[in-house]
Amino acid sequence: MQTIVAADEEPMRGMRHRWSICALLLIITTINYMDRQLIGILKPLLQGTLGWSEIDYGNIVLAFQTAYAIGLVLAGRLLDRLGTRRGFSLAVAVWSLAAAAHALTRGVAGFALARFGLGLGESAHFPAAIKTVAEWFPRSERALATGVFNAGATLGALITPLMVPYAIAAFGWRATFVLTGSLGFVWIALWLVLHARLRVRDRALTEAEVDPDAAPRAPAWREVLPQRVAWAFACAKFLTDPIWWLYLFWLPDFFSRQFHLDLQRLSLPTAAVYLAAGVGSIFGGALSSWLIRRGVAVGRARTLAMLLCALAVTPVWFAPFVTRTWLAVAMIGLAAAAHQGWSANLLTVVSDVFPQRMVSSVTGFGSMFGAVGGMLIAWGVAHLLQVSGSYVPVFAIAGGAYLAALLAFRLLAPDLSPLRPGAGNQTAK
């Protein structure tokens, strides 16, 4: 018996499906950051067990950042060619295998190789997720959807420090790497099943609502590189992504050095920072969506939300000077929340301005610069701590990076209106 669906139920079906897709993006972002952050949580343990120096750890982090930057050059265009269903599945499989491979390593070189594989696979995550949002959500909902899935970055960073002490006690650190790596394969099954169940008619309904002019071909670099917004996005990522890497890979070490916390007592302060960051991700995305619904122009709404986030970061300058653990947690938590709100809006600018077929390529291009910035901060922080042991200049950089990035962003891209197909507007002079 054929089910007859009323015409006014069609948009509701598309809405339900796009938020189901967003839920899967939230889950895979959570898994991504669990795999990514695990080594930072285990740093004090592995450093003591395996005899790493600060330079050794910095080189291991640098291997990840290098692969991440290399992967981003290719990931965006690969996704624009393969599509999100196949491309995302391939990327998750690669990084999940690399995450589990950490269990087989015994020295610095082995860890660096495993981190390199992890970086290659994970480089496709954000280009794929942003492209997925552009495919399924109208502009008025994209920042909120991005904020929701981007909250997975903080959810993963929240879960990991809470989970690790128990996993280590029960299974050991090697099995813990295998455990987190296996989660990606569960997600791939869910992703493919959901896509298989979506009917062509429902998909077409959503695509027509979002971007009726989308073309099914990947862009050439000559279409991407002249665009001022692409360079503004890249500059902002270069200046601010390293701050998030700093929190991921060095925050447990900061708490350990500053307040003499062991692995058990580290988990709650670290988790609290990422809980705040998750709230900031959703709030930052919702803020610009709220402004748009009240008639504020899309570009202006994104800029206002980013300005508020940039200002909220500045108190983190003083974190190395406080003597109370939870006061430092409050400062860093506010900064992490502001970063995620900033990131939700910055990432959404790409899908605001560029057509769907260019979204992954532009996201990968800009994120490559963020990864290069992460490489520089990995090298700089490791050498700074090896020589002086001081986090004061590190947090000074973190506090001022966002205002500098916003200034550069607006100077490079004063116009955030959608790119007209074939018009070549907003090109760099």
Secondary structure, DSSP 8 states (H G I E B T S, - for coil): ------GGGHHHHHHHHHHHHHHHHHHHHHHHHHHHHHHHHHHHHHHHHH---HHHHHHHHHHHHHHHHHHHHHHHHHHHHH-HHHHHHHHHHHHHHHHHHGGG--SHHHHHHHHHHHHHHHTTHHHHHHHHHHHH--HHHHHHHHHHHHHHHHHHHHHHHHHHHHHHHHH-HHHHHHHHHHHHHHHHHHHHHHHHHS-HHHHHHHHHHH-TT--SS---HHHHTTBHHHHHHHHHHHHHHHHHHHHHHHHHHHHHHHH---HHHHHHHHHHHHHHHHHHHHHHHHHHHHHHHTT--HHHHHHHHHHHHHHHHGGGGGGGG---HHHHHHHHHHHHHHHHHHHHHHHHHHHHHS-HHHHHHHHHHHHHHHHHHHHHHHHHHHHHHHHT---HHHHHHHHHHHHHHHHHHHHH-S--S---TTT--SB--
